[in-house]
Amino acid sequence: MEASNGTEEPPLPLALPSFQVSEEFGFLLPNPLTELPVPYGPWMDIAHQLPQLITSHQLRSRVHQMPQLSTQHLRGREELHLAHLVLSFITMGYVWQEGEEGTVQVLPRNLAVPYWEVSQALGLPPILSHADFVLANWRRKDPNGNLDTILTLPGGESLRGFILVTLLVEKAAVPGIKAIPRALGAILQGDEETLHRALQELAGAIEAMSEALRRMHDHVDPEVFYSVIRIFLSGWKDNPAMAQGLIYQGVSPEPMAFSGGSAAQSTVLHAFDELLGICHHQDSAAFLLRMREYMPPAHRAFVEEIRGAASLRQLVLRSGDARLRAAFNRCVSSLAEFRSYHIAIVTKYIAVAAAKAKARRAEPGPSAGKPPSALEDKGTGGSHIFSFLKSIRDTTREGMISA
């Protein structure tokens, strides 16, 4: 690329496409496939009927009748991602069909073996993660750009709303993701003007993410989220309902434990934390590091590249430029505000909903239909949710640079 003065512009230190990051969609999978090749019809047939099969308690018997399919006909990243999404949704439905008191200890071979093979090919764990649930689970519903999910689980419009609002938060982050290579390039060049612009773009993106997150209230019913949806995002690590983990038949005779889906698996905030030099306390940092194992490997590598890059914070401190410091602090402050707002959402959708559910469970009568209790004070990823969220919010605030 030629610069206006005829000299070549220096290449950016991080080329987004080489980390499977889209200029238009960020960490979202661009234009995911919605159908697998014909040999995988048995998987797709079950996947498209999941809410009905689960609520009618027929999914497990349908899975037992499913042929064991070879994964060798899957071609390319898009087909693999759709296969992983399909097998993830079927697995969560299979494990949690009867709630937390009717879990299984074994995932049958005809599901476990292809699931494991697809997971190995993508470098993802064999459980539903943010990479499946949100990043690869969207399609355009009509030419006007309205979005829909590819697959769904029990929870109706609230589940659809939960997925799509989370997707809009990811999409709002895109200008901030694109600002990262520009910021790192500007640090290497000592170009404070370009760095200032990149930081302004980053702050604007984080503020837009908060705006997108506010739409959760309009589209997700707290009671449906807590009582119906949440269990299908739960894993078999740090979960009392499945303390032994899960045996993947035909893969290993020993049970394996994986964390459920969590916002902490989104690459966006990991990337922003690393750029801004936010240092979390030991327990929180260890959990966040473990959540990186649930990201696509190329996205994980992107975060590691930022971690190893020249320090933005050190440059801002050294420069003594008040305008640069203000732009940096706006990014940190916006990130802390986003995390505060996330705490407010979790309070409404988990803490308040859990208290109501607990009161309902205390009522006399049969327990059928009463919400699960195993993760009342934990996130689906297994963290002690409020202490974790408040810790990372507080350490973010501590990242501000004082005058």
Helices and strands as residue ranges (DSSP letters): G 16-19, G 38-40, H 41-48, H 50-55, H 59-64, H 76-96, E 106-107, H 109-122, H 130-130, I 131-135, E 139-140, E 147-148, H 156-172, H 174-189, H 192-213, H 216-219, H 222-224, I 225-229, G 230-233, G 240-242, E 247-248, G 263-265, H 267-276, H 282-291, G 292-294, H 297-308, H 312-319, H 322-346, I 347-352, H 353-361, H 385-397
